[in-house]
Amino acid sequence: MDFEFDCWRCDTTCVVWGKPRGFWSTTHYELPAEWDCWNCGATNSTPDDDD
């Protein structure tokens, strides 16, 4: 499933792919801790999961 986050440096919307945590899970996804902005290349941190 794709998640959208805004880059801290250039405020561009970036899409990050989340992997399901379990075989039948449709509500919990593993996201990378860091990802690079496609526009400016800045390294961003994924926000904490509040579940």
Contacts in CASP RR format, 6 or more apart in sequence:
PFRMAT RR
TARGET T0000
AUTHOR 0000-0000-0000
METHOD contacts of the structure
MODEL  1
MDFEFDCWRCDTTCVVWGKPRGFWSTTHYELPAEWDCWNCGATNSTPDDD
D
1 17 0 8 1.000
1 18 0 8 1.000
1 20 0 8 1.000
1 29 0 8 1.000
2 15 0 8 1.000
2 16 0 8 1.000
2 17 0 8 1.000
2 18 0 8 1.000
3 15 0 8 1.000
3 16 0 8 1.000
3 17 0 8 1.000
3 18 0 8 1.000
3 29 0 8 1.000
3 31 0 8 1.000
4 13 0 8 1.000
4 14 0 8 1.000
4 15 0 8 1.000
4 16 0 8 1.000
5 13 0 8 1.000
5 14 0 8 1.000
5 16 0 8 1.000
5 35 0 8 1.000
5 44 0 8 1.000
5 46 0 8 1.000
5 47 0 8 1.000
6 12 0 8 1.000
6 13 0 8 1.000
6 14 0 8 1.000
7 13 0 8 1.000
7 14 0 8 1.000
7 37 0 8 1.000
7 39 0 8 1.000
7 40 0 8 1.000
7 42 0 8 1.000
7 44 0 8 1.000
8 42 0 8 1.000
8 44 0 8 1.000
9 37 0 8 1.000
9 40 0 8 1.000
9 42 0 8 1.000
10 37 0 8 1.000
10 39 0 8 1.000
10 40 0 8 1.000
10 42 0 8 1.000
12 37 0 8 1.000
12 38 0 8 1.000
12 39 0 8 1.000
12 40 0 8 1.000
14 35 0 8 1.000
14 37 0 8 1.000
14 38 0 8 1.000
14 39 0 8 1.000
14 44 0 8 1.000
16 31 0 8 1.000
16 32 0 8 1.000
16 35 0 8 1.000
16 46 0 8 1.000
18 29 0 8 1.000
18 30 0 8 1.000
18 31 0 8 1.000
18 32 0 8 1.000
19 29 0 8 1.000
19 30 0 8 1.000
20 26 0 8 1.000
20 28 0 8 1.000
20 29 0 8 1.000
20 30 0 8 1.000
21 28 0 8 1.000
21 29 0 8 1.000
21 30 0 8 1.000
22 28 0 8 1.000
28 51 0 8 1.000
31 46 0 8 1.000
31 49 0 8 1.000
32 46 0 8 1.000
33 45 0 8 1.000
33 46 0 8 1.000
34 43 0 8 1.000
34 44 0 8 1.000
34 45 0 8 1.000
34 46 0 8 1.000
35 43 0 8 1.000
35 44 0 8 1.000
35 46 0 8 1.000
36 42 0 8 1.000
36 43 0 8 1.000
36 44 0 8 1.000
37 43 0 8 1.000
37 44 0 8 1.000
END
